[in-house]
Amino acid sequence: MDAATASTDQPPPPGRFARFRRRLDFLYHADHPTAVRFQSWVAIVDLVIIAFFVLAPVLQEKRYFLWLDYSLAALLALDFATRALAAPSLKSWAKRPVIWVDALVLLTLLLPAMFFNLGFLRILRLWTLSRKDVLWRSLRRRGLQAWEEAGRAVINLLTCLFLATGFIYTAFVAEGSGIEGYVDALYFTVATMTTTGFGDVTLPGPAGKLTSVVIMIVGISLFVRLAQTVFRPYKVSFRCPACALERHEPDAVHCKACGHILAIPDEGSD
């Protein structure tokens, strides 16, 4: 085989667009220091955006609110498009629930007047942020997997809390309703979820009572469970010497995967 024939058998070099997609894939998914720095900056921007979502009910009467809203919409649209380009398979990427949430959040930003009543769903961006590996990578390297579990539980707890608060503020805020501001909605949500039930702030009408019932049920089940995960993790990190399973119940004697006898140290022991 001569040199001319060999050269025709080689695949053509990737074009500019393919190289651009590879670069995005590297920045969004690689473990290289350059990629980690990029992912960290993206996470910081996400935190700023989430802070805006939390403060949106207070800022929505300001003149600059729509400017901020559309500026963040453009920023999220750019991030959404670049993540789509960075995905090895666009079809698989589009099937992920995290992407659906981000698309819904972006829709409420692009059309704030039409989807104003769904604006409280923007806090779900906090949950999608917790799915990013860059937040937990350093903890895993230091062997602090328990902190990762607690961190995820804190984020889920805050998401649940602000999601319910945003819905109550959007649906029930009115003069004489008992919910006259965002702080009232937050206070009612915490009092109801924790089943404290002071009763000084209540939701009016049958819809308000049904909403209170739902929040109390969520508080008993999800809220309490997440709070327990923060302060007392359901499982501990202990590597099984036989099968390498790393998550076990604190009082486990045998590995549930292979049956090997474990020797998990008691809490607080060296």
C-alpha angles and dihedrals in degrees: 000000000000126000094258092055092046092052092054091055093059117093115251116259115266117266127239094269092051091049090049091053091048090051091051090047089053094049096047101039112020126101093220116124091245091052092045090053090051092048090048092054090049089052091050091052088049090054091052090050091049090051088054090051091052092049095041095099089056095043100042094094092054119104093234095051096097091046090054091043095054093041090055089045090056091047093050092045089054091048091046092051095046092049089052090052091047093054114102089216118028092194094055091043092054092053094062115107090222089063092050090053092049091049091052092048090050090050092055089052096048093047105029095158094051097041099032092122089057094050091104088069089071090084087072084081085077089061092049089051090057089058091065113104094213090075094059105029096092091049092054091050089055093047093249099132090141089062089052091055091048091047093052090048091052091051092047089048093051091045091052092046097049093040091058091042092052093049093049092047092049097044103037111024108120141124109288095005094110089245104085100150145011093267090056090052091049092047092050092047094052093044091049098042092050088046089234090130103187090176096214090113118041136167115245127238133005092301090056092050092049090048090051090051092052092048091049091051090049089048093052094047113025103020096049092044092052092047090052090051090055096051101025115022115219091224135026131219110251122143115228107230091216107044101009095237104161105193121071139155111267092245097041115139098179130035107254091215102051106003095241114156111255132205103202111180116241117255110278095017122126 
